[in-house]
């Protein structure tokens, strides 16, 4: 760890958006899953949710560019559980869905706490997802195809969310609570030691200005 690396980690944490997330419903292809996680990192999302009722989550691959280290993926067996968690945090739930009542993806206010619900590659979001969402979103298409690839559509919508939040100054100040910030700073700076501490139920030791450990006496 170097001082420059630690400063980069701090800069990223300072811009994380704890009230913006993506719920992925039954994605099957690993490259789409990984590409969405990578986009989430790029726009400052801290945690995503993946619903995998029928099996395991798709494996991360090189498309993620290592972003799975920086974005938490929480698995759910039921979509309703993921949506309920988002609502408990005061989030509006917006489903990408071409259908009755769908609004242009640029219309919603993404400065509000927001969960973006994306569906599977072949079928899109389920009827249950549409029913659970506050409103459906659509991306206007000018060609013959009806929709974009799910990872591309996610990126398009998330960058609109980023644009609105940037304009509102939401990336200009730290939005994580102190406990979460300090925990993530240590886990990102010292991942191996963090795992060692968790296995033994030990608190994380303090870091110096270069991100190295200052061992307390009890160690």
C-alpha positions as CSV (number, residue, x, y, z in Angstrom):
1,X,0.0,0.0,0.0
2,X,1.2,3.5,-0.9
3,X,0.0,6.9,0.1
4,X,-1.2,7.5,-3.5
5,X,-3.2,4.3,-3.5
6,X,-4.8,5.1,-0.2
7,X,-5.7,8.6,-1.4
8,X,-7.3,7.0,-4.5
9,X,-9.4,4.7,-2.3
10,X,-10.5,7.7,-0.2
11,X,-11.5,9.6,-3.3
12,X,-13.7,6.7,-4.5
13,X,-15.3,6.2,-1.1
14,X,-16.0,9.9,-0.8
15,X,-18.1,9.6,-4.0
16,X,-20.0,6.4,-3.2
17,X,-23.8,6.8,-3.4
18,X,-25.4,4.6,-0.7
19,X,-28.9,5.4,-1.8
20,X,-28.5,4.3,-5.4
21,X,-28.6,0.6,-6.4
22,X,-29.5,-2.0,-9.0
23,X,-31.6,-5.1,-8.6
24,X,-30.9,-7.7,-11.2
25,X,-33.7,-10.2,-11.7
26,X,-32.6,-13.7,-12.8
27,X,-29.7,-12.7,-15.1
28,X,-28.2,-15.7,-16.8
29,X,-25.1,-14.6,-18.7
30,X,-22.0,-13.9,-16.8
31,X,-20.7,-11.1,-19.2
32,X,-23.9,-9.1,-18.6
33,X,-23.8,-9.6,-14.9
34,X,-20.1,-8.5,-14.8
35,X,-20.7,-5.6,-17.1
36,X,-23.5,-4.3,-14.9
37,X,-21.3,-4.6,-11.7
38,X,-18.6,-2.7,-13.6
39,X,-21.0,0.1,-14.5
40,X,-22.2,0.3,-10.9
41,X,-18.6,0.9,-9.7
42,X,-18.2,3.5,-12.4
43,X,-21.1,5.6,-11.2
44,X,-20.4,5.2,-7.5
45,X,-22.8,2.5,-6.5
46,X,-21.8,0.7,-3.3
47,X,-24.1,-2.3,-3.3
48,X,-26.2,-4.2,-5.8
49,X,-28.8,-6.9,-5.4
50,X,-29.1,-10.1,-7.5
51,X,-32.2,-12.3,-7.5
52,X,-31.3,-15.9,-8.4
53,X,-34.3,-18.0,-7.7
54,X,-33.3,-20.9,-9.9
55,X,-29.6,-21.3,-9.2
56,X,-26.3,-19.7,-8.5
57,X,-25.3,-16.2,-9.6
58,X,-23.4,-15.9,-12.9
59,X,-19.6,-16.0,-12.2
60,X,-17.7,-12.7,-12.5
61,X,-15.3,-12.7,-15.4
62,X,-12.8,-10.3,-16.9
63,X,-15.6,-8.0,-18.0
64,X,-15.9,-6.9,-14.4
65,X,-12.4,-5.5,-14.5
66,X,-11.9,-6.4,-10.8
67,X,-14.9,-4.2,-9.9
68,X,-16.5,-7.0,-7.8
69,X,-13.8,-6.0,-5.2
70,X,-15.4,-2.6,-4.9
71,X,-19.1,-3.3,-5.3
72,X,-21.0,-5.6,-2.9
73,X,-23.4,-8.0,-4.5
74,X,-26.2,-9.2,-2.2
75,X,-28.0,-12.3,-3.3
76,X,-31.7,-12.9,-2.8
77,X,-33.8,-16.0,-3.6
78,X,-37.0,-13.9,-4.0
79,X,-37.5,-10.6,-5.8
80,X,-39.9,-9.4,-3.2
81,X,-37.2,-9.6,-0.6
82,X,-34.8,-7.4,-2.6
83,X,-37.5,-4.9,-3.3
84,X,-38.6,-4.8,0.3
85,X,-35.0,-4.1,1.4
86,X,-34.9,-1.2,-1.0
87,X,-38.2,0.2,0.2
88,X,-37.0,-0.1,3.8
89,X,-34.2,2.3,2.8
90,X,-36.8,4.8,1.4
91,X,-36.0,4.0,-2.2
92,X,-38.2,4.4,-5.2
93,X,-38.2,1.3,-7.4
94,X,-38.0,1.9,-11.2
95,X,-38.3,-1.1,-13.5
96,X,-36.8,-1.1,-17.1
97,X,-39.9,-2.3,-19.0
98,X,-41.4,-1.5,-22.4
99,X,-45.1,-1.6,-21.7
100,X,-48.2,0.4,-20.7
101,X,-47.4,3.4,-18.6
102,X,-43.6,3.4,-19.3
103,X,-42.0,6.8,-19.1
104,X,-38.8,8.0,-20.8
105,X,-35.8,7.0,-18.6
106,X,-34.7,10.6,-18.3
107,X,-38.0,11.7,-16.7
108,X,-37.6,10.4,-13.1
109,X,-35.8,12.3,-10.4
110,X,-32.7,10.1,-9.7
111,X,-31.6,12.4,-6.9
112,X,-34.1,10.6,-4.8
113,X,-33.0,7.3,-3.2
114,X,-33.4,4.9,-6.2
115,X,-33.3,1.2,-7.0
116,X,-33.2,0.3,-10.7
117,X,-34.8,-3.0,-11.4
118,X,-33.4,-4.9,-14.5
119,X,-34.7,-8.1,-15.9
120,X,-33.3,-11.2,-17.6
121,X,-31.8,-11.2,-21.0
122,X,-34.6,-13.0,-22.8
123,X,-37.7,-12.0,-21.0
124,X,-36.9,-8.7,-19.3
125,X,-38.5,-8.0,-15.9
126,X,-41.2,-10.3,-14.7
127,X,-44.9,-9.4,-14.3
128,X,-44.2,-9.5,-10.5
129,X,-41.4,-7.0,-10.9
130,X,-43.6,-4.6,-12.8
131,X,-46.3,-4.9,-10.1
132,X,-43.7,-4.2,-7.4
133,X,-42.1,-1.2,-9.1
134,X,-43.3,2.4,-8.7
135,X,-43.1,3.0,-12.4
136,X,-41.7,1.4,-15.5
137,X,-39.0,3.0,-17.6
138,X,-38.3,2.8,-21.3
139,X,-35.3,3.9,-23.5
140,X,-36.6,5.3,-26.8
141,X,-35.5,3.3,-29.8
142,X,-35.3,4.6,-33.3
143,X,-34.4,1.3,-35.1
144,X,-36.0,-2.1,-35.7
145,X,-35.0,-3.7,-32.4
146,X,-37.2,-3.2,-29.4
147,X,-34.6,-2.9,-26.7
148,X,-31.0,-2.7,-25.8
149,X,-28.9,-5.4,-24.3
150,X,-29.5,-5.5,-20.5
151,X,-26.0,-4.4,-19.5
152,X,-26.1,-1.5,-22.1
153,X,-29.6,-0.4,-21.0
154,X,-28.4,-0.4,-17.3
155,X,-25.4,1.8,-18.2
156,X,-27.6,4.2,-20.2
157,X,-30.0,4.7,-17.2
158,X,-27.3,4.8,-14.6
159,X,-25.4,7.5,-16.4
160,X,-28.6,9.6,-16.5
161,X,-28.8,9.0,-12.7
162,X,-25.1,10.1,-12.4
163,X,-25.7,13.2,-14.5
164,X,-28.6,14.3,-12.3
165,X,-26.7,13.6,-9.1
166,X,-23.6,15.3,-10.3
167,X,-25.6,18.4,-11.2
168,X,-27.2,18.3,-7.7
169,X,-23.7,18.2,-6.0
170,X,-24.3,14.7,-4.6
171,X,-20.8,13.6,-5.6
172,X,-19.2,16.6,-4.0
173,X,-19.3,15.5,-0.4
174,X,-19.0,12.2,1.6
175,X,-22.3,10.4,1.8
176,X,-21.3,7.3,3.7
177,X,-21.7,7.2,7.4
178,X,-18.4,7.2,9.4
179,X,-18.6,3.6,10.5
180,X,-19.2,2.3,7.0
181,X,-16.5,4.5,5.6
182,X,-13.9,3.4,8.1
183,X,-14.8,-0.3,7.6
184,X,-14.6,-0.1,3.8
185,X,-11.4,1.9,3.9
186,X,-9.7,-0.9,5.9
187,X,-11.2,-3.7,3.8
188,X,-10.2,-2.1,0.5
189,X,-6.7,-1.1,1.7
190,X,-5.9,-4.3,3.5
191,X,-8.2,-7.1,2.1
192,X,-6.2,-10.1,3.4
193,X,-5.8,-8.7,6.9
194,X,-9.5,-7.8,6.9
195,X,-10.4,-11.4,6.1
196,X,-8.0,-12.6,8.8
197,X,-9.6,-10.3,11.4
198,X,-13.1,-11.3,10.5
199,X,-12.3,-15.0,10.8
200,X,-11.0,-14.4,14.3
201,X,-13.7,-11.9,15.4
202,X,-11.0,-9.2,15.9
203,X,-11.6,-5.4,15.3
204,X,-9.7,-3.8,12.5
205,X,-6.5,-2.1,13.7
206,X,-5.9,1.6,12.7
207,X,-4.1,2.5,9.5
208,X,-1.3,5.0,9.1
209,X,-1.1,7.7,6.4
210,X,0.1,5.2,3.9
211,X,-2.6,2.7,4.6
212,X,-0.3,0.3,6.6
213,X,-1.3,-1.1,9.9
214,X,-0.4,0.6,13.2
215,X,-0.6,-2.5,15.5
216,X,-2.1,-1.7,18.9
217,X,-0.4,-3.1,22.0
218,X,-2.9,-6.0,22.4
219,X,-1.7,-7.4,19.1
